[in-house]
Amino acid sequence: MIVDLRIYTCKPNHVNDFIALYREHAWPLQQKYLGRCVGWYVTVEGQLNQVVHMWAYDSQADREQRRNAMAADPAWQAYLKKAAEAGYLVHMENRIIRPAPHWTPLPGM
């Protein structure tokens, strides 16, 4: 198993705007194609104005197949266009992580 850890930094005072746009347009598509959301969070201390979400996959090949299928969906392309036009984001990053040898993922992951 691997986890795609995604961190989005929003312009100040636009986290809720980004979340609203995401919830309406991206969340249904990501649930359909990616399927295994491990968590979806906003920062409350530390570096503010960030949204963090994590998606579990069986392997890097599984991740690529699922993300490619989503990318081919015209509704996903429409969301990306809306997100770019809204201009809420300052920075995006993602990391591929895997469980440490001593940790057992929670059921369903």
PyMOL commands that set and color helices and strands:
alter all, ss='L'
color gray80, all
select helices_A, chain A and resi 15-33+60-71+74-86
alter helices_A, ss='H'
color red, helices_A
select strands_A, chain A and resi 2-10+37-42+50-57+89-97
alter strands_A, ss='S'
color yellow, strands_A
deselect
rebuild
show_as cartoon
